[in-house]
Amino acid sequence: MADYDAIVVGAGHNGLTAGAVLAKKGLKVLIVEKTNWNGGMAASKELFKGFKHSVGAWALLVFRREMIELLELDKYGLELITPESSYCVFGDPADPPFIGYSDTAKMAEHVMEKHGVDAIQGLAQLGEYIAPYKAILDAELDKAVPRPIEQIIAETPDAETRERLIKICYSASAMDILRMFLPDPEKHRCIQGSLMASAIDGTHMGPYTPGSALSLAYHYTAGDAYDFKIPKGGIGALSDAIEQAFLGHGGEVRYKTQVKSFIIEDGPNGKEAKGIELKNGEKITAKVVLSSLDAQSSFLRLAGEEHLPYDFASSVKEIKYTNGYIQLHMTLDKLPTFTGHMEIANENKIGWLLACIPSADHLQKNWEQYQRNEVPDKPVSYCYFPSVMDPSLAPEGKYTCTIFSHYFPADPPPGKHNEYKDLMAERAIDAIVDIAPDFRDCIVDKVVLTQEYFKKTFGVTAGDFASGLMHPDQMWDKRPVAGWGGGYRTPIENLVMCGAACHPGPGVTCRPGYNAAQEVLRTWED
Ligand SMILES: Cc1cc2nc3c(=O)[nH]c(=O)nc-3n(C[C@H](O)[C@H](O)[C@H](O)COP(=O)(O)OP(=O)(O)OC[C@H]3O[C@@H](n4cnc5c(N)ncnc54)[C@H](O)[C@@H]3O)c2cc1C
């Protein structure tokens, strides 16, 4: 008799989601987590006494509100803040900033007034162009095994839509798509930069790299709309609520409990997962084991290649994870004063999230430097002041601030990691000083994290925040492992994947955890 019905490895938001769904159905569930906190790459942490920072994810960008109902999260204390504007993208003083108002009428008014009628038409046409992709994503979102994208495209009756889907899902660069609707490289530079920064998010690509259109489409269609939702109390408040739901349904969590390996034995149908072995040697058995870890961590490190079919193991080894970035967390004793063309950012509801993305070509230059393993001269950076939206994150009169920048060298020369990370942090700060000369004087404490931190802390391969890059050959039925087509199930019976490495993809979505649990329940027999 097994100790548990189900063991879930990892108390990130997806592991917790899978656990909560299974426990609610009456299964005896244990979640084991290597760190001593929940949330994984989406956690609220007290990095500095009295302040709370969202470490890793910071906003629900691709999260659908239906998850709140499905998991009853409002009952367990989740409160979401919808900011008045999601971003304010700036660049050259000659270019008007691009502000993402949550209210669509206000957004339209802003684009019309500051960027012109061709910008508003271009953005609307881009939305229409991507709409067929959104329709198929919607149809496949809750599938345990998404249909192969090739099949979906082949079965699309209309030739023009097929061509569009081929471009979006395979061949086009994000710039190829964007230039159809905003063709002038000199006009709308902040809008172009903003869209392109989303396109390269979670990829090892630049804005002109064929295949980058897919991440652009994902970012604009995977969530409800492109509005940011912020959990009150920081991003970890989502995992806190899911954990409360899980515990409320009788689940059990063990922190500081690192899994060394899965217990795998020969069964009548081939290899079977029987439980886990912890780092301290303890063995715990279960009828089903769910892993919220990425594919290389799950299959090569915890399962072991010897238990896998040769082709499957080869595909796992080929998964791409190269993803360099920094996240710089700070405390401030006052807010900076924005000057010149960015005076508008002194309105806190706009200035809470600023993004230095002067143009698509600027991003391209960052990408070229990154490929040469250099620190970008002026890194594309998102700088946000979460406690402006949510004062519970900082003591009265003080503030939290975080900068996230893409393209930190993925493979710095030996011994250069710390020097490079400090250099990149200083350059990212400089980009804010350009518009707020007193910014440096506001900073009290700071810590700089890179992909190395996320790799060491959460065991995610190469520190890739996408848990497997969002490249065309790593999405849909090819996620988590190309050529397998098994969805959340794996070649090892009773070993099920349930994290962001799976369909539909990365981000704080709860979807992989939810879908994986449904798949377990589909065939569950007491
Ligand atoms: C800097 C950064 C910024 C991001 N920004 C956003 C954003 O704004 N919005 C957004 O939607 N997404 C964002 N993301 C991506 C998002 O955070 C992830 O896609 C998501 O959190 C993945 O959740 P998960 O539960 O699938 O996996 P994880 O969060 O990786 O959880 C896996 C858990 O397993 C644990 N674990 C690992 N190995 C073991 C082991 N051997 N034994 C036991 N436990 C183990 C880990 O400690 C971890 O808690 C960001 C990520 C990063 C790093």
PDBQT file of the ligand as one rigid body, heavy atoms in Angstrom, charges set to zero:
ROOT
HETATM    1  C1  LIG A 601      12.791  36.926 -13.327  1.00  0.00    +0.000 C 
HETATM    2  C2  LIG A 601      11.490  36.309 -13.762  1.00  0.00    +0.000 A 
HETATM    3  C3  LIG A 601      10.431  37.123 -14.144  1.00  0.00    +0.000 A 
HETATM    4  C4  LIG A 601       9.216  36.547 -14.551  1.00  0.00    +0.000 A 
HETATM    5  N1  LIG A 601       8.159  37.378 -14.826  1.00  0.00    +0.000 NA
HETATM    6  C5  LIG A 601       6.937  36.830 -15.052  1.00  0.00    +0.000 A 
HETATM    7  C6  LIG A 601       5.781  37.643 -15.050  1.00  0.00    +0.000 A 
HETATM    8  O1  LIG A 601       5.818  38.838 -14.756  1.00  0.00    +0.000 OA
HETATM    9  N2  LIG A 601       4.585  37.054 -15.327  1.00  0.00    +0.000 N 
HETATM   10  C7  LIG A 601       4.479  35.721 -15.568  1.00  0.00    +0.000 A 
HETATM   11  O2  LIG A 601       3.362  35.252 -15.842  1.00  0.00    +0.000 OA
HETATM   12  N3  LIG A 601       5.560  34.908 -15.513  1.00  0.00    +0.000 NA
HETATM   13  C8  LIG A 601       6.782  35.422 -15.237  1.00  0.00    +0.000 A 
HETATM   14  N4  LIG A 601       7.878  34.604 -15.083  1.00  0.00    +0.000 N 
HETATM   15  C9  LIG A 601       7.730  33.151 -15.352  1.00  0.00    +0.000 C 
HETATM   16  C10 LIG A 601       7.013  32.424 -14.209  1.00  0.00    +0.000 C 
HETATM   17  O3  LIG A 601       7.541  32.834 -12.982  1.00  0.00    +0.000 OA
HETATM   18  C11 LIG A 601       7.162  30.899 -14.350  1.00  0.00    +0.000 C 
HETATM   19  O4  LIG A 601       6.756  30.496 -15.645  1.00  0.00    +0.000 OA
HETATM   20  C12 LIG A 601       6.304  30.177 -13.315  1.00  0.00    +0.000 C 
HETATM   21  O5  LIG A 601       6.495  30.706 -12.022  1.00  0.00    +0.000 OA
HETATM   22  C13 LIG A 601       6.597  28.677 -13.324  1.00  0.00    +0.000 C 
HETATM   23  O6  LIG A 601       5.824  28.065 -12.319  1.00  0.00    +0.000 OA
HETATM   24  P1  LIG A 601       5.909  26.501 -12.002  1.00  0.00    +0.000 P 
HETATM   25  O7  LIG A 601       5.089  26.252 -10.809  1.00  0.00    +0.000 OA
HETATM   26  O8  LIG A 601       5.576  25.739 -13.236  1.00  0.00    +0.000 OA
HETATM   27  O9  LIG A 601       7.449  26.211 -11.733  1.00  0.00    +0.000 OA
HETATM   28  P2  LIG A 601       8.429  26.792 -10.606  1.00  0.00    +0.000 P 
HETATM   29  O10 LIG A 601       7.976  28.116 -10.157  1.00  0.00    +0.000 OA
HETATM   30  O11 LIG A 601       9.800  26.657 -11.189  1.00  0.00    +0.000 OA
HETATM   31  O12 LIG A 601       8.255  25.772  -9.404  1.00  0.00    +0.000 OA
HETATM   32  C14 LIG A 601       8.979  24.583  -9.276  1.00  0.00    +0.000 C 
HETATM   33  C15 LIG A 601       9.244  24.339  -7.798  1.00  0.00    +0.000 C 
HETATM   34  O13 LIG A 601       9.916  23.097  -7.659  1.00  0.00    +0.000 OA
HETATM   35  C16 LIG A 601      10.905  23.216  -6.643  1.00  0.00    +0.000 C 
HETATM   36  N5  LIG A 601      11.922  22.180  -6.858  1.00  0.00    +0.000 N 
HETATM   37  C17 LIG A 601      12.878  22.152  -7.820  1.00  0.00    +0.000 A 
HETATM   38  N6  LIG A 601      13.616  21.025  -7.706  1.00  0.00    +0.000 NA
HETATM   39  C18 LIG A 601      13.111  20.333  -6.664  1.00  0.00    +0.000 A 
HETATM   40  C19 LIG A 601      13.452  19.082  -6.065  1.00  0.00    +0.000 A 
HETATM   41  N7  LIG A 601      14.452  18.322  -6.533  1.00  0.00    +0.000 N 
HETATM   42  N8  LIG A 601      12.745  18.688  -4.976  1.00  0.00    +0.000 NA
HETATM   43  C20 LIG A 601      11.712  19.438  -4.490  1.00  0.00    +0.000 A 
HETATM   44  N9  LIG A 601      11.348  20.625  -5.040  1.00  0.00    +0.000 NA
HETATM   45  C21 LIG A 601      12.032  21.059  -6.120  1.00  0.00    +0.000 A 
HETATM   46  C22 LIG A 601      11.430  24.620  -6.830  1.00  0.00    +0.000 C 
HETATM   47  O14 LIG A 601      12.104  25.077  -5.680  1.00  0.00    +0.000 OA
HETATM   48  C23 LIG A 601      10.152  25.386  -7.158  1.00  0.00    +0.000 C 
HETATM   49  O15 LIG A 601       9.535  25.885  -5.991  1.00  0.00    +0.000 OA
HETATM   50  C24 LIG A 601       9.083  35.135 -14.611  1.00  0.00    +0.000 A 
HETATM   51  C25 LIG A 601      10.134  34.325 -14.178  1.00  0.00    +0.000 A 
HETATM   52  C26 LIG A 601      11.325  34.904 -13.747  1.00  0.00    +0.000 A 
HETATM   53  C27 LIG A 601      12.437  34.007 -13.237  1.00  0.00    +0.000 C 
ENDROOT
TORSDOF 0
